Amino acid sequence: GARVGGPPGPRRRFHVSAWRGDPHVAVLSPAPDHPGPGASAIRAELARLHAAGIRRVLTGALHEAELGPFLESGFHEHERLHLLRHDLVRLPEEVASVRMRRAWRRDLPAVLDIDARAFDEFWALDRRGLDDAVRATPVARFRVTGGLPRPISGYAVTGLAADRGYLQRLAVDPSRHREGIGRALVADALVWLRRRGARVAMVNTQERNAGALTLYRA
């Protein structure tokens, strides 16, 4: 398969990964700690990906201010998302009744099973997609709820780039909704981000995902 990641280093303006293990489809997102790329930089990256054997390119979630150069470079809108922002001033209380710990490698099958049941097929992550979510920012926190002797009930990946935080991924076992698990994961993420020096936290969710939108607004 094609190698889509490109050379590492601080000058890379994009984060690139394979989509769901398909060597001919790439996910292209602006690096979170760089200014938004212009159309010429995007076209150059597309040319590099095409030369590497990539035949289709998706983007990660883009802010409206980032969208223009991608549309100019031939991208088409697939779905609109809500983008939410937290100023990290008034934080939700941590939920002491929900047990939480760092994710271990042996947790990955259970985490991916929850993710597959929490999201539709297009949005669900495979192992590589989960790895990319963890590695998308210079610093990351990967937490699960539950664990031995009880099965894992949810997980969250939180990222930090400079002074901006990102709730990269959150999923709760659909059979465990309304138990405070999602709220506990969000509170844990926001508290951790403020302790690490973040000034703002961002998260996006599908427009039709009313449950997630309600959780984040709360």
C-alpha positions in Angstrom: 0.0 0.0 0.0 1.0 3.6 -0.4 2.8 5.4 2.4 0.6 8.5 3.1 2.2 9.9 6.2 5.0 11.8 4.6 8.2 12.9 6.2 8.0 13.8 9.9 9.1 17.1 11.3 7.9 20.5 12.5 7.5 21.9 9.0 4.7 19.4 8.0 1.5 21.5 7.7 -0.8 18.5 7.4 -1.7 15.4 9.3 -2.3 12.5 6.8 -3.5 9.0 7.5 -5.1 6.1 5.7 -8.9 5.9 6.0 -10.1 2.7 7.6 -7.0 0.8 6.4 -7.7 1.5 2.7 -4.3 2.2 1.1 -5.9 4.2 -1.7 -7.9 6.6 0.5 -6.3 9.2 2.8 -7.6 11.6 5.5 -6.0 15.0 5.2 -6.3 17.5 8.1 -4.4 20.8 8.8 -1.8 20.3 11.6 -3.4 21.8 14.7 -0.3 23.8 15.7 0.1 25.5 12.3 -1.8 28.3 10.5 -4.5 27.2 8.1 -3.0 26.1 4.7 -3.7 28.0 1.5 -5.0 26.5 -1.7 -1.5 26.2 -3.2 -0.3 24.2 -0.2 -3.3 21.9 -0.4 -2.9 21.3 -4.1 0.8 20.5 -3.6 -0.2 18.0 -0.9 -2.8 16.4 -3.1 -0.2 16.1 -5.9 2.1 14.3 -3.4 -0.6 12.0 -2.3 -1.6 11.2 -5.9 2.0 10.3 -6.7 2.0 8.0 -3.7 -1.0 6.1 -5.1 -3.8 7.8 -3.3 -7.1 8.0 -5.4 -9.5 9.6 -2.9 -8.9 12.2 -0.1 -11.2 13.1 2.7 -10.6 15.9 5.2 -11.0 15.8 9.0 -13.4 18.3 10.5 -12.8 21.8 9.2 -13.7 25.2 10.7 -15.7 27.4 8.4 -12.6 29.8 8.2 -10.5 26.8 6.9 -13.0 25.7 4.3 -12.4 28.1 1.4 -9.0 26.9 0.3 -10.2 23.2 0.3 -13.2 24.0 -1.8 -11.0 26.0 -4.1 -8.8 22.9 -4.4 -11.6 20.7 -5.6 -13.1 19.3 -2.3 -16.9 19.0 -1.9 -18.8 19.3 1.4 -19.9 15.8 2.7 -21.5 16.6 6.0 -21.8 19.6 8.4 -20.8 19.4 12.0 -21.4 21.4 15.1 -18.2 22.9 16.4 -18.3 23.7 20.1 -15.9 25.7 22.2 -15.3 25.8 26.0 -13.3 28.6 27.6 -12.1 26.3 30.5 -13.2 28.9 33.1 -16.2 27.2 34.7 -15.6 23.5 34.5 -18.1 20.7 35.2 -17.6 18.8 38.4 -15.8 15.5 38.0 -18.0 12.5 38.6 -16.4 10.5 41.4 -18.8 7.6 41.0 -17.5 6.7 37.5 -14.2 4.7 37.7 -11.7 5.8 35.2 -8.1 4.9 34.2 -5.5 5.2 31.5 -6.2 3.0 28.5 -4.0 0.0 28.0 -3.1 -1.8 24.8 -5.2 -4.8 25.8 -8.3 -2.4 26.0 -8.2 -1.7 22.3 -10.6 -4.5 21.1 -13.2 -3.4 23.6 -12.7 0.3 22.8 -13.1 -0.3 19.1 -16.2 -2.5 19.7 -17.8 0.4 21.6 -16.8 2.9 18.9 -18.4 0.7 16.2 -21.7 0.5 18.1 -21.7 4.2 19.0 -21.1 5.6 15.5 -22.5 4.8 12.0 -20.2 3.0 9.6 -18.7 6.1 8.0 -17.6 7.7 11.3 -16.6 4.5 13.1 -12.8 4.1 13.7 -10.6 1.1 13.0 -7.4 0.5 14.9 -5.3 2.8 12.7 -7.9 5.5 12.9 -7.8 5.3 16.7 -4.0 5.5 16.7 -4.2 8.6 14.4 -6.7 10.2 16.9 -4.2 9.7 19.7 -1.3 10.9 17.7 -3.0 13.9 16.0 -1.7 16.3 18.7 1.7 16.7 20.4 0.2 15.7 23.8 -2.7 13.3 24.3 -4.7 11.6 27.0 -6.5 8.3 26.4 -8.9 7.3 29.2 -11.4 4.5 29.6 -14.2 4.1 32.1 -14.9 0.8 33.9 -12.4 -2.0 33.5 -11.6 -5.0 35.6 -13.7 -6.7 36.9 -16.4 -4.8 35.0 -16.2 -4.3 31.2 -15.2 -1.0 29.7 -18.2 1.3 29.3 -16.7 4.3 27.4 -13.5 6.0 26.4 -12.2 9.5 25.4 -9.1 10.7 23.6 -8.1 14.3 24.4 -5.4 16.2 22.6 -3.4 19.4 23.4 -1.5 21.5 20.9 0.0 24.7 22.2 -2.7 26.3 24.4 -5.6 24.7 22.6 -7.3 21.5 23.6 -9.3 19.1 21.5 -11.8 16.4 22.6 -10.7 14.2 19.7 -13.0 11.2 20.3 -15.6 10.1 22.9 -17.8 7.1 22.8 -20.0 5.4 25.4 -21.4 1.9 25.1 -25.0 2.4 23.8 -26.3 0.1 26.5 -24.9 2.3 29.2 -26.3 5.7 28.2 -27.8 8.0 30.8 -25.4 6.7 33.6 -23.2 9.8 33.7 -20.3 8.1 31.8 -20.1 10.6 29.0 -20.3 13.5 31.4 -17.5 12.0 33.5 -15.3 11.6 30.4 -15.9 15.2 29.3 -15.2 16.6 32.8 -12.0 14.6 33.0 -10.9 15.9 29.6 -11.6 19.5 30.4 -9.9 19.4 33.9 -6.8 17.8 32.4 -6.6 20.4 29.6 -6.8 23.3 32.0 -4.1 21.7 34.2 -1.9 21.4 31.2 -2.2 25.1 30.3 -4.9 25.0 27.7 -7.0 28.2 27.3 -9.8 26.7 25.2 -11.2 23.3 24.3 -12.8 22.4 21.0 -15.1 19.5 20.0 -17.2 18.7 17.0 -20.2 16.4 16.5 -22.6 15.5 13.8 -25.6 17.9 13.4 -28.0 14.9 13.7 -26.3 13.5 16.9 -28.7 15.2 19.3 -27.5 13.1 22.3 -23.8 14.2 21.9 -24.8 17.9 21.3 -26.9 17.8 24.5 -24.0 16.3 26.5 -21.5 18.9 25.3 -23.8 21.9 25.9 -24.4 20.6 29.4 
